[in-house]
Amino acid sequence: MKRNGYLLSILVIVTLLISCNKSNDNLKIVTRKPYAWVAGDMDSTGFGMILFSADNGETWVRQGQGSASLKDIDVNDIWAVDENNVWAVCSGNVILKTSDGGRTWTRKQTPANKATTELSAISIVNKTNIWISGDGGTVYHSKDNGSTWTIFDTNIFHNGLMQGIWAISTQKIYVVGSYIPNKVRGFIGFTLDGGVTWDSISPVNNYNRYQWIGVVSFMNTIVVYGREAHYIQSTDAGATWKNDSIKKTGGVSGEDINHMIMLNSESYWGALDNEIFFTNSGGSTWVSQPSNSNYEFNQGIDAYDNKTALTVGSGLSWIRKGTIQKTINGGTTWKNVHTYHSYLRKVSFIKP
């Protein structure tokens, strides 16, 4: 009996270990590498700027310099899918892709032969479902990792500057920007069926009088942001919207919100012209964080976690330079990491 009991105990332990291992496999957490990429304009060499960091933004190396794929273009936005696959959108209707972490960059075939199109923003969901927006009412979509593309009727977007795009899912996508010719009338468009049909949003109190620059979301919270520190926010997946603004920003009418990222539905950073603002109350209150950028506009921001984040900026018209800033304490302090003789536009960590 003792021997049988002993054998039974061993059997139970082995069974539990196997069960635990299976559970651990199911709950396995994949740690992202601290890789980041920065997009920027071409410099005096005539090549678009792509920078890479393998250490959370402490040190940087340039990628693609001398490559024909980056000749005579500005790189406007960048999206890191994983450590190997990164996409970028550029001037000249150029879409760039690397599959080896940036050692080589290639141009992807675009769905329209419009060399003057300025592609502004990119958003990728499920790693291979790609959405791109630009001027002239341009919106591109690929379901198959860029092998084939759909181009949507530019009249849907009033042939305007579609400066921001965000794919919440493969079916729900927001596109924001402004009308032509004066680019001051805002436009907010969305689809709930992957682009088969489109609708638009007209916020109360004529809030579309502000040009919209970008859009971002986390779970059911969606924020559309733009000129003069104004934004609109939905906390119920777009069913209702509230007008708001980041108060006490510099300038006569407030600084533009050039980029925004969300850590969760309550905490997000905004990169404004001359300041960095943070909220941990879903926008009820905003705190200005000390920025070290002098005579620059903060153009892009992204975070590795709630402590480590990077911003990139562009100088004023007579100061052709761009600076990378970093925080490791949630924005209590920011430091200048590096300065380049090129306007820097956006930064991307590997997306979760």
Beta strands, then each sheet from edge to edge (+ up, - down):
strand 1: 36-40
strand 2: 49-53
strand 3: 61-63
strand 4: 75-80
strand 5: 86-90
strand 6: 95-98
strand 7: 106-108
strand 8: 119-125
strand 9: 129-134
strand 10: 138-142
strand 11: 150-151
strand 12: 161-167
strand 13: 173-178
strand 14: 186-191
strand 15: 199-200
strand 16: 212-218
strand 17: 221-226
strand 18: 230-234
strand 19: 242-245
strand 20: 257-262
strand 21: 268-272
strand 22: 276-279
strand 23: 287-289
strand 24: 296-303
strand 25: 309-315
strand 26: 322-327
strand 27: 335-340
strand 28: 344-349
sheet 1: 3+ 2- 1+ 28-
sheet 2: 4+ 5- 6+ 7-
sheet 3: 8+ 9- 10+ 11-
sheet 4: 12+ 13- 14+ 15-
sheet 5: 16+ 17- 18+ 19-
sheet 6: 20+ 21- 22+ 23-
sheet 7: 24+ 25- 26+ 27-
end
